[in-house]
């Protein structure tokens, strides 16, 4: 089996441009005044960048540079190997339940049975340690059953909502 050397990292911008073997120190970059904002100097040019959307698991983000939006994806040696083998790293499985991540009180239920939800939509607010924690839908689906009531105490791991 012939082994080929693949770049450590490949950065793809808008699926049109690729940059390989990027090193962390190649850009002169400082954080801006707001979270997710950066000031970048490259080749004597100034850029203002803002992270608009970030999906760490998918190694994907949407970045606005000087007012123009770009989709950026990062692949590493593992991704290159999987692609070379003709496989996929995508894991498609349906999440059909939401469990309490910690003990607390149900502060608010945002959804009702029959509601259609998408990944990241708020579905329930859990009060724990004097903080309100918004629980979001782990995937797309329809609310099948709500297993708790507003004001009810819940234990870690307790079933809160079932999705269909």
C-alpha positions in Angstrom: 0.0 0.0 0.0 1.5 3.3 -1.1 1.4 6.0 1.7 1.2 9.6 0.6 1.9 12.6 2.7 -1.1 14.7 3.2 -1.2 18.2 4.5 -1.8 18.5 8.2 -4.6 21.0 7.7 -6.5 22.3 4.7 -8.7 25.4 5.0 -11.4 25.7 2.4 -13.1 29.0 1.8 -16.4 29.1 0.0 -15.5 25.7 -1.6 -13.4 27.7 -4.1 -10.1 28.4 -2.4 -7.9 26.0 -0.5 -5.0 26.8 1.8 -2.8 23.9 3.0 -0.5 23.4 6.0 -1.5 26.6 7.7 0.5 27.5 10.8 -1.1 29.4 13.7 1.4 32.3 13.6 1.0 33.1 9.9 -1.4 36.0 10.5 -1.0 39.1 12.6 -4.3 38.9 14.4 -5.6 40.6 17.5 -9.1 40.3 19.1 -11.5 43.2 18.6 -13.6 44.9 21.2 -16.5 42.5 20.8 -16.4 38.7 21.2 -15.9 36.9 17.9 -14.4 40.1 16.2 -10.8 40.3 15.1 -8.4 42.7 13.4 -6.0 41.0 11.0 -2.9 42.3 9.2 -1.7 40.3 6.2 0.6 41.5 3.4 0.3 45.1 4.6 -3.5 45.0 4.3 -5.9 45.4 7.1 -9.0 43.2 7.6 -11.9 43.2 10.0 -13.2 39.7 10.7 -16.3 38.5 12.6 -17.3 34.9 13.4 -20.9 34.8 12.5 -21.6 31.1 13.0 -19.4 28.3 14.5 -20.0 24.6 14.3 -16.9 23.0 16.0 -18.1 19.4 15.5 -18.5 19.9 11.7 -15.2 22.0 11.6 -17.2 24.7 9.8 -17.8 28.4 10.4 -19.2 31.4 8.7 -16.9 34.4 8.8 -17.6 38.0 7.7 -14.4 39.7 6.4 -14.6 43.4 5.6 -18.4 43.0 5.3 -18.3 40.0 2.9 -19.5 36.6 4.3 -17.5 33.4 3.7 -18.1 29.8 4.6 -14.9 28.2 6.0 -14.2 24.5 6.6 -11.2 22.9 8.1 -10.0 19.3 7.3 -7.2 17.5 9.0 -5.1 14.4 8.2 -7.8 12.2 9.6 -10.4 13.7 7.2 -8.0 13.3 4.3 -7.4 9.6 5.1 -11.1 8.9 5.5 -11.9 10.6 2.1 -9.0 8.7 0.5 -10.5 5.4 1.7 -13.9 6.4 0.2 -15.6 6.6 3.6 -17.5 9.4 5.4 -17.1 10.8 8.9 -20.7 12.0 8.9 -22.7 10.2 11.6 -26.4 10.3 11.0 -28.5 9.1 13.9 -31.7 10.4 15.2 -31.9 11.8 18.7 -35.3 11.0 20.1 -35.0 12.1 23.7 -33.7 15.0 25.8 -32.5 14.3 29.3 -31.6 16.6 32.1 -27.9 17.4 32.0 -28.0 18.3 35.8 -30.4 18.4 38.7 -32.7 21.5 38.8 -36.2 22.9 38.4 -38.1 23.2 35.2 -38.3 27.0 34.8 -40.1 27.1 31.5 -41.2 24.7 28.7 -40.9 26.5 25.4 -42.5 23.9 23.2 -45.7 21.7 23.2 -46.4 18.3 21.7 -46.7 18.5 17.9 -44.3 21.4 17.6 -41.7 21.0 14.8 -38.1 21.8 16.1 -34.8 22.1 14.4 -31.3 21.5 15.8 -30.4 24.3 18.2 -34.0 25.5 18.8 -34.7 26.3 22.5 -37.1 23.7 24.0 -36.9 24.0 27.8 -35.3 26.2 30.4 -33.9 24.5 33.4 -33.0 26.4 36.6 -29.9 25.0 38.3 -27.6 26.7 40.8 -29.5 29.9 40.5 -28.9 30.1 36.8 -31.3 29.6 33.8 -30.0 27.0 31.4 -31.6 26.9 28.0 -31.7 23.3 26.7 -31.8 23.2 22.9 -33.0 20.6 20.5 -30.2 18.1 19.6 -31.6 17.6 16.1 -34.6 18.1 13.8 -37.9 16.5 14.8 -41.4 16.9 16.2 -42.1 17.1 19.9 -43.8 13.8 20.8 -44.1 13.9 24.6 -43.2 16.4 27.4 -42.5 14.3 30.5 -42.2 17.1 33.0 -44.2 20.1 34.2 -43.2 23.7 34.8 -41.8 24.1 38.4 -41.1 20.3 38.7 -37.7 19.2 40.2 -35.6 17.0 37.9 -32.6 14.8 38.5 -29.6 14.5 36.3 -30.3 12.1 33.4 -34.1 12.3 33.9 -36.1 12.1 30.6 -37.6 15.6 29.9 -38.9 15.5 26.3 -39.3 12.8 23.6 -39.0 13.7 19.9 -40.5 11.8 17.0 
